[in-house]
């Protein structure tokens, strides 16, 4: 009888695992779990058939070949134009979707359309980045954030970190139009803290499950975009096995059931009304000992086998691996910021050409005012320089995405530079323009009402200050690794000013040694030099990096008026979000 009870308990646990992955929309993984139990997954959940996708089981390769979005040739202008028209038609309702419920509904339809497949980041990365730029030409609002969370942070993390069956599960999620979120930042570890995670996911050897837990309020997942409306999530948590921490790892989980209700142990709280982008929901999320099946851990690079942590590839799990989607996100945001600023200038220039002013010699167009002409000229040069550099960075990253390789240190730095400088340039040029066009800059439907979104770009996917600190830290590490001979050679080379600044900063920080308190004090004292060195590194990358052009050519102004209000009672309109 005891053995029978144990067998029944094991069977019940296996059924829970199958249920979990059927809720995730993953028949592939559910079938694997069912086979280990000796049953068919549909038989286990026959009474919950409404939760299941109608798609048949395919491998990741079969899905890519048969169900992914149509072929996309980035070198063919007709293909690009046709896809652009279809994509813009699919997002035509974005301006009217002024609250999270309506905005989420628009994204669900876009996801189901398969115009952009969840695997296009790997299979057609040019299309992935183009979609972000096109949205910015319509208006850089909250939907753009929702879009990149869905396709980059959520689905992209599964593509980059998941095993074959986990990647294949995206087919059913996309077919159902289900939304996902990316749970990384925490209440006391946000965009200014780097990748610090206190949420734990502990392996329970007795039940062969993970236990996901928020140990304190400061570890609550914070400012999670699309966190209120999403049914799915990729959560980053500290993996603990046998009391030993193995650092941040990614886990796939279901947030809500088929009726849209939160699953047991999960608490979600809306962050509240913002000054901008109220069409986007942002949430704080807690986990109270939520049990996840073994298959929840995204296992391309690491897994738990025989109750032990194992590395599954030659590429070990580390911050550069788990942060892959932060890299693609940084570049997508940089490009969107450039596109947004470009269309702002295009619309303002159109207005200025028609605006008549009184000058000393009579009537004159606002566009002919020397100060405004200078702004347009300077903005064009700055935006074109950053567009050429960023397109070159994208080409390098696209090669990595197609090959499934981790970007090298130089490319990681170049992506950081693109993120930092594109957004700085966009902010600076938008502000310079705003100062020269009078009350027009205060009016609705001019594009100026969206300028605050550039601030969101500045701290999303890694705050610019954190990225600058990383550039400087890595430069100092390279200096130390190279030794005196490399430093002397550098002082005689074409980047001598940067080498001298790095050596001088290293000399000032060296007395702190490994004493964290002393190092923090030294960094506070020399903070300007830290950021000055980062600026020099950025200038070098921009000066020497390869140039390219975006596949669609120059930006086209398609701005639509942003919403002036939204339905504050949007939560009541959510209904049952699972298709």
N, C-alpha and C positions, 0 to 999 in steps of 0.2 A: 504493500500500500504506500509505503514511504517513497519507493521508486516511482510509483505511478503518479503521486502528487508532484514529485520533482519533474517528471516528464510533462505533466500538464502545465506546470509553472513555466517550463522552458517553451512549451508550445504557445502559451499565452503571450510570453515576451516576444516570440518570433512574430506572432500575429500583430502585436503593437508595432513592430518594425515595419511590417508590410503596410499597415495602415498609414504609418508616418510617410512612407514614400509614395503611397497612392495619393495622399493629401498633397504631397509635393508635385503631383502630376507626373511622377516618374514610374512608368510601368516597367521600364528596363530593370531598375534596381529592385522594385517590388517583386518582379518575377524571380530575380536571383535569390532574394530572401525566401521566397516561397518554395523554390526548388530545394533549398537546404532543409526545409520543414517537410518536404515530400508532398506538397499540395500545390494547386494552381492558385495564383493570386486572385483572379476573378471570383473563385469559389469562396475564398476567405471573406471577401467584402462584397458578396453578391447583394446584400441589403443596402450597400452604399454605392451602388453603381453610378449614381449621379456625380460622384466625385472623380470618376475615372475618365481619362482621355479616351476617345474612340480610336486614336492612332494605334497602329500595330507596332510591335517592337522592332527597332532597327538599331544597328550599331551606329556609332558616331559617323563613320565613313559613309554608310548607306544614307544617313540623314543628309549629310553634306551634299551627296550626289543627287538625291532625288527630291528633297523637300526644302532645301535652302532657297534663298531668293535667287532670281534669274542671274545669269552670268553678267559680270560688270567689267567692261574693258576700259581702264582709266585713260587709255591713249586714244579712244574713239570719241570725238566730240558729239556725234549723234547719240551715242549711248548715254553719255553724261547728260545731255540736254533732255533726252526722253525721261531718264530716271529723275532728274531734277523736277520736271513738271509733275510727275506722278507723286513725288514726295511732298512737294508744296501743296498739291491738291489734298493729300492725306492729312496735312496739318492746318487746313484752312479754318478749322473751328477753334484753333488755339486761342485767338484773341477774345472770343466770346466765353471761353472756359475760365471764368474769373475766380472760381473757388476750387479747393482741392477735389471735391467730389466730381465736378464737371471735368476738371483737368485730368484726373485719373481715368475717367471714362474715355477721353480722347486718346490717351496713351494706350489704353487697352485695345482700341480699334486699330491703332497704328501697329502695335505689336502683332496682332492677328493678321494684318495685311501681308506680313512677311516681306515688305519692301526692303527692310533691313533685317537680315537674319541675325540671331544671337551669335552665330559663328562668323559673321562677316568681319569682325575684328581680326580674325585669323585668316580668312579666305579672301576677303576683299577690303583690306584696311583703308584704301583710298575712299571707298564709299562710306565707311564708318566716320571718318573725319569730315568728309564733305557734308554729311547730314548735320553735324554740329554747326558748321559754318552757315549752311542754308537757314537753319533756325534763327541764327543771330541776325540774318538779313531781314527776317520778318519782325524781329524784336527780341532783344536779349532779356527774357523774363523768367519766371519761375518754371515754366514748362521745359526750358532748356536744361535746367538743373535736374528736373524729374527724368528727362530723356537720358541724360548721361548717367544718372544713377542706375536706370534700368539696363541700358545696353552696355555700359562700361563697368561700373562697380559691381553690380549684381551678376548679370550674365557673364560679363568678361572675367570675373573672378573664377567662375565655374569653368570657363573655357581654359583659363590659364593655370588653375590649380587643381582641377578635378581629374579623376581617372576617366577612362573611356565611357563607362556606363553613366557616370555623373554628367559628363558632357552630353551624352545622348538624351538624358532626362530633360534637357532644355527644349527638345522638340515638342514635348507635350505641354510644357509651360508656355511656350510661344503660341502653340495652336489654341490654347485656352485663353490667351490674352491676360495671363496672370502677372501681377506686379511683384517686384522684389525690391528689397532695400539692402544696404550695406552697413552693418553695425560695427563701426570701428571706434570713433571718438567717444570719450567718456566725460563725465561731468567735471572731473579734475584732470583730464588729459585730453585737451582739445587741440585745435589747429596750431596753437603756440607751444605745444609740449612735445612734438615729435611722436613717434610710434611707441606709446606707453599704454599697456593694457593690464588692468587689474581684474577684469572679468575672467572667471576660471571655467575650464571644461575638464573635469576630472574623470579619468577612466575608472569604472567600477568593474573590477575583475570578476566579482561574484555574479553580476547580472550581464556582463559583457555589453555594457552601455556606457555612454558618456553622461555626466551630470553637469549641466550648464548652470552657472550661478553668478549672481551679482552680490559680492560680499559686503558692499556698503553703498550708500547713496552716491558717494564720490565716484564709484565705479559704474554707475548707471550709464548706459549708452545714451549719448547726448547729441542733440541737433541732427537726428537721423532723418535725412531727406527721404520722403515717401514712406517714412516709418509708420504712419498712422493708417494709410490706405493699403499697404502691401500685405499680401498673404504669405509671401516667402521672404527669406532673408539669408544672407551670408554673414555670419557673425565671426568676428576675430576675437579669440579668447586664448588665455594662457593654458596650454595643454599640460596637465599634471598626470603623471603615471607613477603609481607607487610612491607618492609623496614627492616626486622629483619634477620640477618645472622644466618643460622643454620649449618655453617661449611661445610667442603668438602663432597660432595656427587658424585656419579657416574651417568653418563648419556650416553645412547647409541645413536649414531648418524650416519648418512650417510655422507661421505665426498665427494663422486663423483657420477655422474649419470651413466646411462647404457653405455654411450659413453666414460666414463673415465674422463669427465670434472668436475672440482670442482664445487660444488653447490654454489649458491649465498651466499655471506657473508663470505666465507672461503678463506683464502689466505695461500698458502703453499710455503715455500722457502727451497731449498736444502742447507744443511749446508756446502757443499763443499767437496773437496778431503781431505782424512785423511792419516795418516801415515800407517794405517793398516785397514783391513776390508772394502775395497772399493766396495765389493760386497753387502754391506748393505747401504741402503739409510737412512739418518738421516735428519730430517726436523725441521724447525721452523714454527709454525702455529698460525695464528690470526683468531679470530672470530669477525665479525662486526654485532652484533645484529641478530644472527642466531636464527630463531624461530623453536622450537622443540615441538612436541605434548606432552601432559601430560604423555603418555605411555613411553616417552624416559627415564624417571627417573627409574633407577634400584631399584625396590621397594620391595625386600625381607624384609628389615629391617625398611624402612621408606617410606612414601608416602605423597602426597598432597590430602586431601579430604575436600571438602567444603571450599576450599581456605585456609585451615589450615594444618600445619605440624602435622603428626601423626606417632607414632611409631607402626609398624605392628607386632612386636614380643616382647617377653620379653627381647631379646638381643637388647640393644639400639645401635644406630649408633655411632661409635667412631673410633678413629684412628686404633685400633686393628682390627676392623671389615673391614673398607675400605682398610686396608693394608694387608689383607689376602694373596693376590697374591704376595706381596713383600716377604712374608715369604716363600712361595713355591719357588719363584724365587731365593731367597738367597740360599736355600738349593740346588736347581738344579745347580746353578752357582758354588757353592762350590764343588759339586760332579764332575762337568765337569772339573774344574781346577785340581782336583786330578787325574782324568783320563788322562788329557792332559799331566801332568807332568810325570805320570807313563809311558805312551807310548814313551815320549821323552827319558826317561832313557832306556827303552827296545831297542829302535833303536840305541841309542848311544853305549850301551853295545855290541850290535851285531857288530857295526863298530869297536869298540875297540878290540874285540876278533880277528878280522882279520888284524888289523893294526900292522905291525912289526916295532919295533924301535931298535936302537943300544944302548945296555946297557954296563955297565963296564965288565960284564962277557960274552958279546956277544949279539946275537939277543934276544929280548924279546917282547912279545905282550904288546900293550898299556894297555890292560885290567889288566895286572899283575903289572903295576906301583903302588907302595903302596899308593900314594896320590889319584889315581883314584879309587883303590879298596876301600879306606876309604870313598870316596864320594858315591859310589854305596851302600856300607853297611849302611852308615848313612841315605841316602835317602830312602832306603828300610824300615828302622825302622820308620822314620818320616812319610812316606806316609802310611804305614800299620796302624800306630796308629791313624792317622786322618781318614782313611777309616773305621776302626772299630767303631770309635766314631760317625762319620757322618751317617753310616748305622744304628746305634742305634737311632739317632735323627730322621732319615727318618721313621723308624718303628713307632715311637711315633706320628709323624705328619700324617702318613698314616691312623692311627686310627681316628684322627680328621677329615681328609678329607672324609673318608667313612661315618662317623657319621654326618657330616655337623656341627661340633662344632668348636668353636673358641679355639685355643691353649691357655693353661694357661701360666702364667707369666714365670714359669720355662722353659717351652718348647720354648717360644719366645726367652728367653735368650740363650738357647742351640743352637737354629738356628742361632742367631747372632754370637755365638762363632764359630760354624762350618764355617760360611761365612768368618769371620775374619781370623781364623787360617788356614783353608785349603788353602786359597789363599796366605797367608804369607809363609806357608810351600812350596807351589808350586813355588813361586817366589824365595825363598831362595835356594831351592834345584836345580832349573834350573840354577840359577846363579853360584852356586858352581860347577855344572857339566860343564858349559860353560868355566869356568876358567882353566879346566884341560884337555881339548881335542884339544887345539891348533886351527889351521885354520878350522878344521871340523865345529866348531861352527859358522863360517862365511858363510858356504855353503848352497845353496838352497836344498830343499827336505830332510833336516835333522830333521826338526821339530823346530829347533832354530829360523827359520824365523817367527814362530807363537808365540814366547814367549811374545811379546808385548801385545797379547790378554789377558794375565794374568793381566795386568794393567787395562784393560777394566773390567775384573771380579772384581777387587778391588773396583771400584767405582760404578758398576752397582747395582741396587736394594738396594741402601743404602751404601754410602761410608763407608769404614771400620772405619774411625775416628768418624763418626757420630754414628755408632753402638757401638763403645767403650764408647763414651760419654753417650749413653743411658744405657749401662750396669752399669756405675758408678752412673748415676742419680738414677736409680731404686734401686741400692744398698743403697744409702744414704736415699732414701725414706723409704726403709724397716727398716733401722737402726732407723730412727726417729719414725716410727710407733711402733716399738717394745719397745722403751723406754729404760731406764737405766737398768732395770732388764734383758731384752733380750741381751743388749750389754755386761753386766757382764757375763752372761751365755756363750755368744759367745767367750769371751776372755778366758774362761776356756775350750772351746771345741777344736776340731781338726782343725778348720779353724780360729784359733786365730789370725794368721798373717793378714788375710784378714779383720777380724773384727777390729783389731787395726788400720790398714791403713784407713779403712772407717771412724772410729771415729776421727782419727787425721785430715783427710781431712775435715770432717764435722765441726770440731772445727775451722779450718782456713777459711772456707767459711761463717760460722755463722754470723760474724759481719756485713756482707753485707745485711742481712735480706732480705726484699722484694724489695730493691732498685736495679733495673735492671742494672743501670750503674755500681754500686759498685760490684754487683755480677759478671758482665762481666770482670771487672778489676781483681777481686779475682781469677776467673777461668783462666784468662791469666797468672797471676802470678804463679799459682799452676798447670799449664797444665801438667807437667810431672807426678805429683802425680795422676791426673785424669786418665791418660792413664796407669800408673803403677797399679792402683787399678783394672782397666778393665782387665789387663793381669792376675792379681791374680784370678779374677772371672773366666776368661777363663780356667786357669789351674785347678781350682776346678771342673768345668764342665767336662773337659777332663779326669780328674783323677777319678771322681766318676760316670760319666754317663754310662748307659748300652751300651754294645758292641753288634755288629751284623755284618753280611756280606751282600754285595750286591748280588742280586739274580743271576747274571750272573757269579759270581766267579771272579778270578783275571782278570785284564785288559789284553786285547789282542791288540797288535800293528798293526794298519791298516792304518798308516799315508799315505796320498797321497800328492804329491807336491803342495804347495800353489801357487797361481798365482803370477807372477812377474809383471803383468800389467793388465789394464782393459780398456774397451771402455769408454772414457770420454764423449762420445755423447750418452750415454745409454738412456737418456730421450726420444730421438726420436724413440726408439724401443718399447716403452711401449704400444702403440696402445690403444685399448679399453680393459681395464683390467677386466671388469665385465663379467663373464661367461654368 
